[in-house]
Amino acid sequence: MTDQSSAPPILAAGRGQPELKIGSEEHKRVFCRMLLDTHDPYRPAVIPWPKLEDEAFKRLTGLPIWNIAVQIEGRASIAVRTYGEAVSDPLLKEAILMDGGEEARHKEVLSKMVGFYGIVLDPEPPYPAPRDAEWAFMTTGYAECIDSFFAFGLFDVARRSGFFPEELVETFEPVIQEEARHILFFVNWLAWHRRQLSWPRRMWFNLRCLACFLGRIKGRLETARAVKGAKGEKPNDKNFTATTSKALAVNMKVPDLMRLCLSENDRRMAKYDARLLRPVLVPNLVKLALRFL
């Protein structure tokens, strides 16, 4: 996250591929093209939502996460698009604006789903454009790195346990995989952007990265405690992972769930250019925690 080494790392080339120098124009081209070329053009308006049996319908509509999920995507889309509009590099702008468009599409998917199944949501708050576009983009990226890592495992738990029927799982699979693409793009943008800065600006950027990441971790820990100890309280926007885990009634031991999240993260990341940097902060923290568990 705060790598300050003077020599940019060289990523080993895959079969038939040249080496990739982190921070180079080629690095930028590869991580931008990764996002642009793997875009799935599905349309939320024509998704064939499956009819659910009574028990599955009750489980889905009883999950206390839909308000949170819709609002997270609403804030994410405006944060990403605002930063994209501020970027001058044409290729980077195109990729970031696509990222923001996909976040908005996630919100549309969720809105269509809750409407189809008759789930009533609270009135949505406004989503004003952030004043500090870069900070908002970083906050969104770090939050996705944390939440998506655990969502990968929880999604697999829901699939294997039959909590969601197979048809519904398949419907949401593109959304989950898009989050993998987003965090892969984000960590490579971080590394590339850092290399474009002078030493004083790079130091300041590193401090912002550290503050942003620690703020996201602090929020998740506070939320986990709140979800565990406060019955009957309404979930807020920071507790998506913890609330989902509790709502799914995951009976797996914590180390087993952590290992599943690690394996699912590796599986989803393996689909993309091996030369690109992978998210390491959350996986490494989880691996460290497993040593003590």
C-alpha positions as CSV (number, residue, x, y, z in Angstrom):
1,M,0.0,0.0,0.0
2,T,2.8,2.4,0.8
3,D,5.7,1.0,-1.2
4,Q,8.3,3.7,-1.5
5,S,11.1,1.8,-3.1
6,S,12.9,3.8,-5.8
7,A,13.0,1.1,-8.5
8,P,9.7,0.1,-10.0
9,P,9.1,-3.6,-9.7
10,I,9.1,-5.7,-12.9
11,L,6.3,-8.2,-13.2
12,A,7.2,-11.5,-14.6
13,A,5.9,-12.1,-18.1
14,G,3.4,-14.8,-18.8
15,R,3.9,-17.2,-21.7
16,G,4.5,-15.1,-24.9
17,Q,4.1,-11.8,-23.0
18,P,6.7,-9.1,-22.3
19,E,7.6,-8.1,-18.8
20,L,5.6,-5.3,-17.3
21,K,7.2,-2.4,-15.5
22,I,5.0,-1.0,-12.8
23,G,4.2,2.6,-13.3
24,S,5.0,2.5,-17.0
25,E,2.7,3.5,-19.9
26,E,2.5,-0.2,-20.8
27,H,1.3,-1.0,-17.2
28,K,-1.4,1.6,-17.5
29,R,-2.4,0.3,-20.9
30,V,-2.6,-3.3,-19.6
31,F,-4.7,-2.6,-16.5
32,C,-7.0,-0.3,-18.4
33,R,-7.5,-2.7,-21.2
34,M,-8.1,-5.5,-18.7
35,L,-11.1,-3.6,-17.4
36,L,-12.4,-2.4,-20.8
37,D,-11.9,-5.6,-22.7
38,T,-13.6,-7.8,-20.1
39,H,-16.7,-5.7,-19.8
40,D,-19.9,-7.8,-19.8
41,P,-22.7,-5.9,-21.6
42,Y,-25.6,-7.5,-19.8
43,R,-28.7,-5.3,-19.3
44,P,-30.4,-5.2,-15.9
45,A,-33.8,-4.4,-17.6
46,V,-33.9,-7.8,-19.3
47,I,-32.6,-10.0,-16.5
48,P,-35.0,-13.0,-16.2
49,W,-35.5,-13.1,-12.4
50,P,-36.4,-16.7,-11.4
51,K,-39.6,-17.5,-9.6
52,L,-38.7,-18.7,-6.1
53,E,-40.2,-21.4,-3.9
54,D,-41.8,-20.1,-0.7
55,E,-38.8,-20.9,1.5
56,A,-36.3,-19.4,-0.9
57,F,-38.5,-16.3,-1.3
58,K,-38.7,-15.8,2.5
59,R,-34.9,-16.2,2.9
60,L,-34.2,-13.7,0.1
61,T,-36.8,-11.1,1.2
62,G,-35.8,-11.5,4.9
63,L,-32.2,-10.5,4.4
64,P,-31.7,-7.1,6.0
65,I,-29.1,-6.0,3.5
66,W,-30.9,-4.6,0.5
67,N,-31.0,-1.0,1.7
68,I,-27.3,-1.1,2.5
69,A,-26.4,-2.7,-0.8
70,V,-28.4,-0.2,-3.0
71,Q,-26.9,2.8,-1.2
72,I,-23.4,1.5,-1.3
73,E,-23.6,1.1,-5.0
74,G,-25.2,4.5,-5.3
75,R,-22.3,6.2,-3.5
76,A,-19.7,4.1,-5.3
77,S,-21.0,5.1,-8.7
78,I,-21.0,8.8,-8.1
79,A,-17.5,8.7,-6.4
80,V,-15.9,6.7,-9.2
81,R,-17.6,8.8,-12.0
82,T,-16.6,12.1,-10.3
83,Y,-13.0,11.0,-10.2
84,G,-13.2,9.8,-13.8
85,E,-14.4,13.1,-15.0
86,A,-11.4,14.8,-13.4
87,V,-8.9,12.6,-15.1
88,S,-7.2,14.0,-18.2
89,D,-5.6,10.8,-19.6
90,P,-8.1,9.5,-22.3
91,L,-7.5,5.8,-21.7
92,L,-7.6,6.1,-17.9
93,K,-10.7,8.3,-18.1
94,E,-12.5,5.7,-20.3
95,A,-11.7,2.9,-17.9
96,I,-12.6,4.7,-14.7
97,L,-15.9,6.0,-16.3
98,M,-16.7,2.4,-17.3
99,D,-16.0,1.3,-13.7
100,G,-18.4,4.0,-12.5
101,G,-21.0,2.9,-15.0
102,E,-20.7,-0.7,-13.8
103,E,-21.2,0.5,-10.2
104,A,-24.4,2.3,-11.3
105,R,-25.5,-0.9,-13.1
106,H,-25.0,-2.9,-9.9
107,K,-27.4,-0.5,-8.2
108,E,-29.9,-0.9,-11.1
109,V,-29.6,-4.7,-10.8
110,L,-30.4,-4.6,-7.1
111,S,-33.3,-2.1,-7.7
112,K,-34.8,-4.4,-10.3
113,M,-34.4,-7.4,-8.1
114,V,-36.1,-5.9,-5.0
115,G,-38.8,-4.5,-7.2
116,F,-39.5,-7.9,-8.8
117,Y,-39.6,-9.7,-5.5
118,G,-41.6,-6.9,-3.7
119,I,-38.9,-5.9,-1.2
120,V,-39.7,-2.4,0.1
121,L,-36.7,-0.2,0.5
122,D,-36.3,3.0,2.5
123,P,-36.2,6.2,0.6
124,E,-32.7,6.7,-0.9
125,P,-30.6,9.5,0.4
126,P,-29.1,12.0,-2.1
127,Y,-25.7,11.1,-3.6
128,P,-23.9,14.4,-4.0
129,A,-20.6,14.5,-6.0
130,P,-17.7,14.4,-3.5
131,R,-15.6,17.6,-3.1
132,D,-12.3,15.6,-3.0
133,A,-12.7,13.3,-6.0
134,E,-9.4,11.4,-5.5
135,W,-10.2,10.7,-1.8
136,A,-13.7,9.5,-2.6
137,F,-12.3,7.2,-5.4
138,M,-9.7,5.8,-3.0
139,T,-12.2,5.3,-0.2
140,T,-14.5,3.4,-2.6
141,G,-11.6,1.3,-3.8
142,Y,-10.3,0.3,-0.4
143,A,-13.9,-0.4,0.8
144,E,-14.4,-2.7,-2.2
145,C,-11.1,-4.5,-1.5
146,I,-12.3,-5.3,2.0
147,D,-15.9,-6.1,1.3
148,S,-15.4,-8.0,-2.0
149,F,-12.8,-10.3,-0.5
150,F,-15.3,-11.5,2.1
151,A,-18.2,-11.4,-0.3
152,F,-16.4,-13.9,-2.6
153,G,-16.4,-16.4,0.2
154,L,-19.9,-15.7,1.5
155,F,-21.3,-15.9,-2.1
156,D,-19.8,-19.4,-2.4
157,V,-21.3,-20.3,1.0
158,A,-24.7,-19.2,-0.2
159,R,-24.3,-21.2,-3.4
160,R,-23.1,-24.4,-1.8
161,S,-25.5,-24.3,1.0
162,G,-28.5,-23.8,-1.2
163,F,-29.4,-20.6,0.7
164,F,-30.0,-19.1,-2.8
165,P,-31.4,-21.2,-5.6
166,E,-28.9,-21.9,-8.4
167,E,-30.8,-19.7,-10.9
168,L,-30.5,-16.7,-8.6
169,V,-26.8,-17.4,-8.0
170,E,-26.1,-17.5,-11.7
171,T,-28.0,-14.2,-12.1
172,F,-25.7,-12.5,-9.6
173,E,-22.4,-14.1,-10.8
174,P,-21.6,-11.3,-13.3
175,V,-22.0,-8.7,-10.5
176,I,-19.6,-10.6,-8.2
177,Q,-17.0,-11.1,-10.9
178,E,-17.2,-7.4,-11.8
179,E,-16.2,-6.5,-8.3
180,A,-13.1,-8.7,-8.8
181,R,-12.2,-6.7,-11.9
182,H,-12.8,-3.4,-10.1
183,I,-10.4,-4.2,-7.2
184,L,-7.8,-5.6,-9.6
185,F,-8.0,-2.3,-11.6
186,F,-7.9,-0.3,-8.3
187,V,-4.7,-1.8,-6.9
188,N,-2.9,-1.4,-10.2
189,W,-4.1,2.2,-10.5
190,L,-2.7,2.8,-7.0
191,A,0.7,1.4,-7.9
192,W,0.7,3.2,-11.3
193,H,-0.5,6.6,-9.9
194,R,2.1,6.5,-7.1
195,R,4.9,6.2,-9.7
196,Q,3.7,9.3,-11.5
197,L,4.3,11.5,-8.4
198,S,7.3,13.4,-7.2
199,W,8.8,12.2,-3.9
200,P,7.0,14.9,-1.7
201,R,3.7,14.2,-3.4
202,R,4.2,10.5,-3.2
203,M,4.8,10.7,0.5
204,W,1.6,12.6,0.9
205,F,-0.3,10.2,-1.3
206,N,1.0,7.3,0.8
207,L,-0.2,8.9,4.0
208,R,-3.6,9.4,2.4
209,C,-3.6,5.7,1.4
210,L,-2.8,4.6,4.9
211,A,-5.4,6.9,6.5
212,C,-8.0,5.7,4.0
213,F,-7.3,2.0,4.5
214,L,-7.2,2.3,8.3
215,G,-10.4,4.3,8.2
216,R,-12.1,1.5,6.3
217,I,-10.8,-1.2,8.7
218,K,-11.9,0.8,11.7
219,G,-15.3,1.2,10.3
220,R,-15.6,-2.6,9.6
221,L,-14.4,-3.5,13.1
222,E,-16.9,-1.1,14.7
223,T,-19.7,-2.5,12.6
224,A,-18.8,-6.1,13.4
225,R,-19.1,-5.3,17.1
226,A,-22.3,-3.4,16.6
227,V,-23.9,-6.3,14.6
228,K,-22.8,-8.8,17.1
229,G,-24.0,-6.9,20.2
230,A,-27.0,-4.9,19.1
231,K,-30.2,-6.8,18.4
232,G,-33.0,-5.1,16.7
233,E,-30.9,-2.1,15.5
234,K,-31.2,-1.1,11.9
235,P,-28.0,-1.8,9.9
236,N,-26.1,1.1,8.6
237,D,-24.0,1.6,5.4
238,K,-20.8,0.3,6.9
239,N,-21.9,-3.1,8.0
240,F,-22.6,-4.9,4.7
241,T,-20.1,-7.8,5.2
242,A,-20.9,-8.3,8.8
243,T,-24.6,-8.1,8.3
244,T,-24.6,-10.4,5.4
245,S,-22.6,-13.0,7.3
246,K,-25.0,-12.9,10.2
247,A,-28.0,-12.9,7.9
248,L,-26.8,-16.0,6.1
249,A,-26.4,-17.7,9.5
250,V,-23.0,-19.0,8.4
251,N,-22.1,-21.9,10.7
252,M,-18.6,-22.3,9.4
253,K,-15.7,-21.8,11.8
254,V,-14.0,-18.5,11.3
255,P,-10.7,-20.0,10.1
256,D,-12.6,-22.2,7.5
257,L,-14.5,-19.1,6.2
258,M,-11.2,-17.2,6.0
259,R,-9.6,-20.0,4.0
260,L,-12.6,-20.1,1.7
261,C,-12.4,-16.4,1.1
262,L,-8.7,-16.7,0.2
263,S,-9.3,-19.5,-2.3
264,E,-12.2,-17.8,-3.9
265,N,-10.2,-14.6,-4.2
266,D,-7.4,-16.5,-5.9
267,R,-9.8,-18.2,-8.2
268,R,-11.5,-15.1,-9.4
269,M,-8.2,-13.2,-9.8
270,A,-6.7,-16.0,-11.8
271,K,-8.8,-15.1,-14.8
272,Y,-6.8,-12.0,-15.6
273,D,-3.3,-11.1,-16.9
274,A,-0.8,-12.7,-14.5
275,R,1.5,-9.7,-14.8
276,L,-1.0,-7.4,-13.1
277,L,-0.6,-6.8,-9.4
278,R,-3.1,-8.6,-7.2
279,P,-4.8,-7.2,-4.0
280,V,-2.5,-8.3,-1.1
281,L,-3.5,-6.2,1.9
282,V,-6.6,-7.9,3.0
283,P,-5.5,-11.4,2.0
284,N,-2.2,-10.9,3.9
285,L,-4.0,-9.7,7.0
286,V,-6.3,-12.7,6.8
287,K,-3.3,-15.1,6.4
288,L,-1.6,-13.4,9.4
289,A,-4.8,-13.8,11.5
290,L,-5.0,-17.5,10.5
291,R,-1.6,-18.1,12.1
292,F,-3.0,-17.1,15.4
293,L,-6.4,-18.9,14.9
